Amino acid sequence: MKKSMIYLLMSLFLIATGSACESSTNKEPKIVKESKKREQEITNEEKPEKLIVWEEEKKGGALNPILKGFEKEYGIRVEYKEVDVDDGMYTQLRRKGPIGKSPDIVTLSHEKVGQLVEEGLIQEIKVAEEVVTPFLETAVFAETYQGKLFGLPKSAVTSVLVYDRRMLPQAPKTMNELYKKAKKMRQGKEYGFAAAWNDFHEAYGIVIGMGGYVFKRDGKTVSPADIGLNNEGAVRGASYIQKWYKARAIPEGDKEDLEKMFREGKVASIMSSKTALMEREDVGIAPMPKLPKGTPMKTILEMKGWHITAFTQYPYWSTKLVEYLSNEKNALLRFEKTGEIPPMKTISDHKAIKDSERAQAIAIQLQYAEPVPNIPEMNKVWGPMDSAMKQITALESKPKAALDEAVKKIVRRYDD
């Protein structure tokens, strides 16, 4: 009997001790748990003394506090070099990568991802699902090529409605409402709205927003063999654009011409992503008005991402740095320094974004923005579609005929 009591007491003691340990573990600070988790990660990759990042011009200063935090947390020094993000970085990577003078990380437009992969300049980035979850699905898709992720979103921009409060006190909620105002204003010498829809890059969102598509999307991939630029939705979008030009409710000209007209007070509102137009005190900024039937206008998504070069000797630690640069805390810190908006699902809820009319409008519109396909075949699309939109807006061709001809040219270019 005594032995049974002893065993019982010992069992109760062990259970209590285990519970106490478990309770203590659960109460560990989050930073301690994260530190232990990192220590448990297995990698055979030697920790480098430093990593090198190529950042775009005039943006490097925003990295300083972030990189100091990374160095403190991981014990790895990071250096950055400012490089022209459009052509300079791509050109230098092609030239310097093969001879061992490449950085570990570069920042480039998502539109170049497919070409960079095909040329063997960047590599797949492997991260946990929780790392990509905070980003907009379209932003993650923009960094995906052939079903694999090749970068993490860094910053995004899209067109919004920029309007002169003296001429247009409030932003219209719908394009139909704006159309009526624009027609009325034409009775004078002013225009109510401007957009360079004679350029497919600017007309993209209308054509796609009404049911067209460039290449058919299937999950994480797109099929260049299935072109939807002359389907019923695309024709509907192009016809809606032509309606504005037929009514003389929209001025002709390229982007620079229209921006000049807006600055001179000849246009009440303009579809634009240019920050310089949004800096006047008498200017209001809002998401684009909704299309007919209440559909949000799908503006084009222009995005930059962080990418790991194919030449780095430290893919594991480079991935850690990309994750660190991209997390919500550091993305917001970068926004405060540069004004560039990270394409995250909850970004419009943050005070720093809410306090900026420009940032809030863009953050909301980003939910409806569509990325240009990042596959090399996209280069075959721009020329024919630009020609089609010029014909449509100049009233030289019916939308269906112009789009049919553009698709034929695109297909023929595949064989060139």
C-alpha positions as CSV (number, residue, x, y, z in Angstrom):
1,M,0.0,0.0,0.0
2,K,2.8,2.4,0.9
3,K,4.6,1.6,-2.4
4,S,1.4,2.4,-4.3
5,M,1.1,5.7,-2.6
6,I,4.8,6.5,-3.4
7,Y,4.3,5.7,-7.1
8,L,1.2,7.8,-7.2
9,L,2.9,10.8,-5.6
10,M,5.9,10.4,-8.0
11,S,3.5,10.3,-11.0
12,L,1.7,13.4,-9.8
13,F,5.0,15.2,-9.3
14,L,6.2,14.3,-12.8
15,I,2.9,15.5,-14.4
16,A,3.1,18.8,-12.4
17,T,6.7,19.3,-13.4
18,G,6.0,18.6,-17.1
19,S,3.0,21.0,-17.0
20,A,5.1,23.7,-15.4
21,C,7.8,23.3,-18.0
22,E,5.2,23.4,-20.8
23,S,3.6,26.5,-19.2
24,S,7.0,28.2,-18.9
25,T,7.7,27.4,-22.6
26,N,4.4,28.8,-23.7
27,K,5.2,32.0,-21.8
28,E,8.5,32.5,-23.5
29,P,8.8,35.9,-25.2
30,K,8.1,35.8,-29.0
31,I,11.6,37.0,-29.7
32,V,13.1,34.1,-27.7
33,K,10.9,31.6,-29.6
34,E,11.9,33.0,-32.9
35,S,15.6,32.9,-32.0
36,K,15.3,29.2,-31.0
37,K,13.5,28.5,-34.3
38,R,16.3,30.1,-36.2
39,E,18.9,28.1,-34.3
40,Q,17.0,24.9,-35.2
41,E,17.1,25.7,-38.9
42,I,19.5,23.4,-40.7
43,T,21.9,24.7,-43.4
44,N,25.2,23.5,-44.6
45,E,25.9,27.0,-46.0
46,E,28.7,28.9,-44.4
47,K,27.7,32.2,-43.0
48,P,29.2,35.0,-45.1
49,E,31.0,38.1,-43.6
50,K,28.9,40.3,-45.9
51,L,26.2,40.3,-48.6
52,I,25.9,42.8,-51.4
53,V,22.6,44.4,-52.6
54,W,22.0,46.4,-55.7
55,E,19.4,49.0,-54.9
56,E,17.8,51.5,-57.3
57,E,19.2,55.0,-57.5
58,K,18.3,57.5,-54.8
59,K,16.7,54.8,-52.7
60,G,19.7,53.3,-50.9
61,G,19.5,55.6,-47.9
62,A,16.2,54.0,-46.9
63,L,18.0,50.7,-46.4
64,N,20.5,51.9,-43.8
65,P,18.3,51.3,-40.6
66,I,17.0,48.0,-42.0
67,L,20.4,46.6,-42.8
68,K,21.7,47.6,-39.4
69,G,18.8,45.6,-37.9
70,F,19.7,42.6,-40.1
71,E,23.4,42.8,-39.1
72,K,22.5,42.9,-35.4
73,E,20.1,40.0,-35.7
74,Y,22.2,37.7,-38.0
75,G,25.7,39.0,-37.6
76,I,26.1,39.5,-41.3
77,R,27.3,42.9,-42.8
78,V,25.4,44.1,-45.8
79,E,26.6,46.6,-48.4
80,Y,24.5,48.3,-51.1
81,K,25.3,49.9,-54.4
82,E,22.8,52.2,-56.2
83,V,22.2,51.3,-59.8
84,D,19.8,52.5,-62.4
85,V,16.9,50.1,-62.0
86,D,15.5,50.1,-65.6
87,D,18.3,49.1,-67.9
88,G,21.5,49.6,-65.9
89,M,21.0,46.9,-63.3
90,Y,19.9,44.3,-65.9
91,T,22.8,45.2,-68.2
92,Q,25.4,45.1,-65.4
93,L,24.1,41.8,-64.1
94,R,24.4,40.2,-67.5
95,R,27.9,41.5,-67.9
96,K,29.3,41.2,-64.4
97,G,27.5,38.0,-63.1
98,P,29.5,35.5,-65.2
99,I,32.8,37.0,-64.2
100,G,32.2,36.8,-60.5
101,K,31.3,40.5,-59.8
102,S,27.6,40.0,-59.2
103,P,25.8,41.1,-56.1
104,D,23.8,38.6,-54.0
105,I,20.5,40.5,-54.4
106,V,19.1,42.8,-57.0
107,T,15.8,44.8,-57.3
108,L,14.1,44.8,-60.7
109,S,10.7,45.1,-62.4
110,H,8.6,42.0,-62.2
111,E,8.1,42.3,-66.0
112,K,11.7,41.2,-66.5
113,V,11.4,38.0,-64.3
114,G,10.8,35.6,-67.2
115,Q,13.7,37.0,-69.2
116,L,16.0,36.9,-66.2
117,V,15.2,33.3,-65.5
118,E,15.6,32.2,-69.1
119,E,19.0,33.9,-69.2
120,G,20.1,32.2,-66.0
121,L,20.5,35.5,-64.0
122,I,18.3,34.9,-61.0
123,Q,17.3,31.8,-59.1
124,E,14.1,30.4,-57.5
125,I,13.5,31.7,-54.0
126,K,12.2,29.2,-51.5
127,V,10.4,30.6,-48.5
128,A,7.7,29.4,-46.1
129,E,4.1,30.1,-47.0
130,E,3.8,32.5,-44.0
131,V,6.3,34.7,-45.7
132,V,4.2,35.3,-48.9
133,T,0.8,35.3,-47.2
134,P,0.8,39.0,-46.3
135,F,1.3,40.1,-49.9
136,L,-1.5,40.6,-52.5
137,E,-2.1,37.5,-54.5
138,T,-1.5,39.4,-57.7
139,A,1.9,40.7,-56.4
140,V,3.1,37.1,-55.6
141,F,1.8,36.0,-59.0
142,A,3.8,38.8,-60.7
143,E,7.0,37.3,-59.2
144,T,6.1,33.7,-60.2
145,Y,7.4,32.2,-63.4
146,Q,6.5,28.7,-64.7
147,G,4.9,28.0,-61.3
148,K,8.0,28.9,-59.2
149,L,8.6,32.0,-57.1
150,F,11.6,34.1,-58.1
151,G,11.3,37.1,-55.9
152,L,9.5,38.8,-53.1
153,P,7.4,42.0,-53.7
154,K,9.2,45.2,-52.8
155,S,7.1,48.1,-54.0
156,A,4.1,48.7,-56.3
157,V,2.4,51.6,-58.1
158,T,-0.7,51.8,-60.2
159,S,-2.7,54.6,-61.9
160,V,-5.3,56.5,-59.8
161,L,-7.6,59.4,-60.5
162,V,-5.8,62.7,-60.0
163,Y,-8.2,65.6,-60.0
164,D,-8.1,69.4,-59.8
165,R,-10.4,70.4,-56.8
166,R,-11.1,73.8,-58.3
167,M,-12.6,72.2,-61.4
168,L,-13.9,69.0,-59.9
169,P,-14.6,69.4,-56.2
170,Q,-15.2,65.6,-55.6
171,A,-14.0,62.5,-57.3
172,P,-16.8,60.7,-59.2
173,K,-17.6,57.2,-58.0
174,T,-18.2,55.8,-61.5
175,M,-16.8,56.2,-64.9
176,N,-20.4,56.8,-66.2
177,E,-20.7,59.8,-63.8
178,L,-17.3,61.1,-65.0
179,Y,-18.3,60.6,-68.6
180,K,-21.4,62.8,-68.1
181,K,-19.3,65.5,-66.4
182,A,-16.7,65.4,-69.1
183,K,-19.3,65.8,-71.9
184,K,-20.8,68.8,-70.1
185,M,-17.4,70.4,-69.6
186,R,-16.7,70.1,-73.4
187,Q,-19.4,72.8,-73.9
188,G,-16.7,75.1,-72.8
189,K,-13.0,74.9,-73.6
190,E,-12.0,72.4,-70.9
191,Y,-11.8,68.6,-70.6
192,G,-13.2,66.7,-67.7
193,F,-10.9,63.7,-68.0
194,A,-7.7,62.6,-69.7
195,A,-6.1,59.2,-70.2
196,A,-3.6,58.0,-72.8
197,W,-5.8,55.2,-73.9
198,N,-4.2,55.3,-77.4
199,D,-1.3,53.5,-75.6
200,F,-2.1,49.8,-74.7
201,H,0.0,50.2,-71.5
202,E,-2.6,52.8,-70.3
203,A,-5.7,51.0,-71.9
204,Y,-4.6,47.7,-70.4
205,G,-6.8,47.9,-67.3
206,I,-10.0,48.8,-69.3
207,V,-9.5,46.0,-71.8
208,I,-8.7,43.5,-69.0
209,G,-11.3,44.9,-66.6
210,M,-14.2,44.3,-69.0
211,G,-13.3,40.6,-69.5
212,G,-10.3,40.5,-71.9
213,Y,-7.0,38.9,-71.0
214,V,-3.5,38.8,-72.6
215,F,-2.7,35.2,-72.0
216,K,-4.9,32.6,-70.3
217,R,-3.9,32.0,-66.7
218,D,-4.0,28.5,-65.2
219,G,-3.1,28.6,-61.6
220,K,0.5,29.9,-61.3
221,T,1.2,29.8,-65.0
222,V,0.0,31.5,-68.2
223,S,-0.4,30.1,-71.6
224,P,0.9,32.3,-74.5
225,A,-1.0,30.0,-76.9
226,D,-4.3,31.3,-75.5
227,I,-4.7,35.0,-76.3
228,G,-7.8,36.8,-75.1
229,L,-7.1,40.3,-76.5
230,N,-9.9,40.0,-79.1
231,N,-12.5,38.1,-77.1
232,E,-15.9,39.5,-76.2
233,G,-14.7,41.3,-73.1
234,A,-11.7,42.8,-74.8
235,V,-13.9,44.2,-77.6
236,R,-16.3,45.5,-75.0
237,G,-13.5,47.4,-73.3
238,A,-12.1,48.8,-76.5
239,S,-15.6,49.9,-77.6
240,Y,-16.0,51.7,-74.2
241,I,-12.7,53.5,-74.8
242,Q,-13.8,54.5,-78.4
243,K,-17.1,55.8,-77.0
244,W,-15.1,58.5,-75.1
245,Y,-13.2,59.6,-78.2
246,K,-16.3,59.6,-80.4
247,A,-17.9,62.0,-77.9
248,R,-14.8,64.2,-77.9
249,A,-14.9,63.8,-74.1
250,I,-11.2,63.0,-73.9
251,P,-8.2,64.9,-75.3
252,E,-5.9,63.3,-77.8
253,G,-2.2,63.1,-77.2
254,D,0.5,61.0,-75.5
255,K,1.0,60.9,-71.7
256,E,3.3,63.9,-71.7
257,D,0.8,66.0,-73.7
258,L,-2.0,65.2,-71.3
259,E,0.1,65.8,-68.2
260,K,1.0,69.2,-69.5
261,M,-2.7,70.0,-70.1
262,F,-3.5,68.9,-66.5
263,R,-0.8,71.1,-65.0
264,E,-2.1,74.1,-67.1
265,G,-5.6,73.7,-65.8
266,K,-7.1,72.5,-69.1
267,V,-8.1,69.1,-67.8
268,A,-10.1,68.5,-64.6
269,S,-8.8,65.0,-63.9
270,I,-6.3,62.5,-65.3
271,M,-5.6,58.8,-65.0
272,S,-2.0,58.7,-63.8
273,S,0.6,57.0,-61.6
274,K,3.0,60.0,-61.7
275,T,3.8,61.3,-58.2
276,A,4.8,64.7,-59.5
277,L,1.2,65.4,-60.6
278,M,-0.1,64.7,-57.1
279,E,2.0,67.2,-55.2
280,R,-0.1,70.3,-55.7
281,E,-2.2,71.4,-52.7
282,D,-5.3,71.9,-55.0
283,V,-5.1,68.3,-56.2
284,G,-7.2,65.4,-55.0
285,I,-6.3,61.8,-55.4
286,A,-8.7,58.8,-55.4
287,P,-9.0,55.2,-56.6
288,M,-10.3,55.0,-60.2
289,P,-14.0,55.2,-60.6
290,K,-15.9,52.0,-61.2
291,L,-16.6,50.8,-64.7
292,P,-20.2,50.2,-66.0
293,K,-22.1,47.6,-64.0
294,G,-20.1,48.5,-60.9
295,T,-16.9,46.6,-61.9
296,P,-13.7,48.0,-60.4
297,M,-11.3,49.3,-63.1
298,K,-8.3,47.0,-63.4
299,T,-5.4,49.3,-63.7
300,I,-2.0,48.0,-64.6
301,L,0.3,46.9,-61.7
302,E,3.9,48.0,-62.0
303,M,6.0,46.3,-59.4
304,K,9.6,45.9,-58.3
305,G,10.8,42.9,-56.3
306,W,13.9,41.6,-54.5
307,H,15.6,38.9,-56.4
308,I,18.5,36.5,-55.6
309,T,21.1,36.3,-58.3
310,A,22.1,33.0,-59.8
311,F,25.7,33.9,-59.0
312,T,25.6,34.3,-55.2
313,Q,27.6,31.8,-53.1
314,Y,25.1,32.3,-50.3
315,P,21.5,31.5,-51.5
316,Y,20.4,30.6,-48.0
317,W,21.5,33.8,-46.3
318,S,20.5,35.9,-49.3
319,T,17.0,34.4,-48.8
320,K,17.1,35.4,-45.2
321,L,18.0,39.0,-46.2
322,V,15.2,39.1,-48.8
323,E,12.7,37.9,-46.2
324,Y,14.0,40.6,-43.8
325,L,13.8,43.4,-46.3
326,S,10.3,42.3,-47.3
327,N,8.6,41.9,-43.9
328,E,5.8,44.2,-43.0
329,K,7.7,46.2,-40.5
330,N,10.6,47.0,-42.8
331,A,8.4,47.5,-45.8
332,L,6.5,50.2,-43.9
333,L,9.8,51.8,-42.7
334,R,10.9,51.9,-46.4
335,F,7.6,53.6,-47.3
336,E,8.2,56.3,-44.7
337,K,11.6,57.0,-46.3
338,T,10.8,56.7,-50.0
339,G,7.0,56.9,-50.4
340,E,7.0,53.6,-52.2
341,I,4.1,51.4,-51.3
342,P,4.5,47.7,-50.5
343,P,1.7,45.5,-52.2
344,M,0.4,44.0,-49.0
345,K,-3.2,43.0,-48.2
346,T,-3.6,45.1,-45.1
347,I,-1.3,48.0,-46.1
348,S,-4.2,50.5,-46.4
349,D,-5.1,49.9,-42.7
350,H,-1.8,51.3,-41.4
351,K,-1.7,54.9,-40.1
352,A,1.2,56.0,-42.2
353,I,-0.7,55.0,-45.3
354,K,-4.0,56.5,-44.1
355,D,-2.4,59.8,-43.4
356,S,-1.3,60.1,-47.0
357,E,-4.1,60.7,-49.6
358,R,-1.9,59.6,-52.4
359,A,-0.8,56.4,-50.6
360,Q,-4.3,55.5,-49.5
361,A,-5.7,55.9,-53.0
362,I,-2.9,53.8,-54.5
363,A,-3.2,51.1,-51.8
364,I,-6.9,50.7,-52.4
365,Q,-6.5,50.7,-56.2
366,L,-3.7,48.1,-55.9
367,Q,-6.4,45.6,-54.9
368,Y,-7.8,45.8,-58.4
369,A,-4.5,46.2,-60.3
370,E,-3.3,43.4,-62.7
371,P,0.3,42.6,-63.4
372,V,1.6,42.4,-66.9
373,P,2.5,38.8,-67.7
374,N,6.2,38.4,-67.0
375,I,6.9,35.8,-69.7
376,P,9.2,36.7,-72.7
377,E,6.2,36.4,-75.1
378,M,4.8,39.6,-73.7
379,N,7.4,41.5,-75.8
380,K,5.5,40.4,-78.9
381,V,2.2,42.0,-77.6
382,W,3.1,45.7,-77.2
383,G,3.6,46.7,-80.8
384,P,0.5,45.2,-82.3
385,M,-1.7,46.3,-79.4
386,D,-0.3,49.8,-79.4
387,S,-1.2,50.0,-83.2
388,A,-4.7,48.7,-82.5
389,M,-5.4,51.2,-79.7
390,K,-4.2,54.1,-81.9
391,Q,-6.6,53.0,-84.6
392,I,-9.5,52.6,-82.2
393,T,-8.9,56.0,-80.5
394,A,-8.4,57.8,-83.8
395,L,-11.7,56.3,-84.9
396,E,-10.0,54.7,-87.9
397,S,-11.2,51.2,-87.2
398,K,-13.9,49.3,-85.4
399,P,-12.6,47.7,-82.1
400,K,-13.3,44.1,-83.2
401,A,-11.4,44.5,-86.5
402,A,-8.4,46.3,-84.9
403,L,-8.1,43.7,-82.1
404,D,-8.4,40.7,-84.5
405,E,-5.6,42.2,-86.6
406,A,-3.4,42.8,-83.5
407,V,-3.8,39.2,-82.4
408,K,-2.9,37.9,-85.8
409,K,0.3,40.0,-85.8
410,I,1.1,38.7,-82.3
411,V,0.8,35.1,-83.4
412,R,2.9,35.7,-86.5
413,R,5.6,37.2,-84.3
414,Y,5.9,33.9,-82.3
415,D,7.3,32.4,-85.5
416,D,9.8,35.2,-86.2
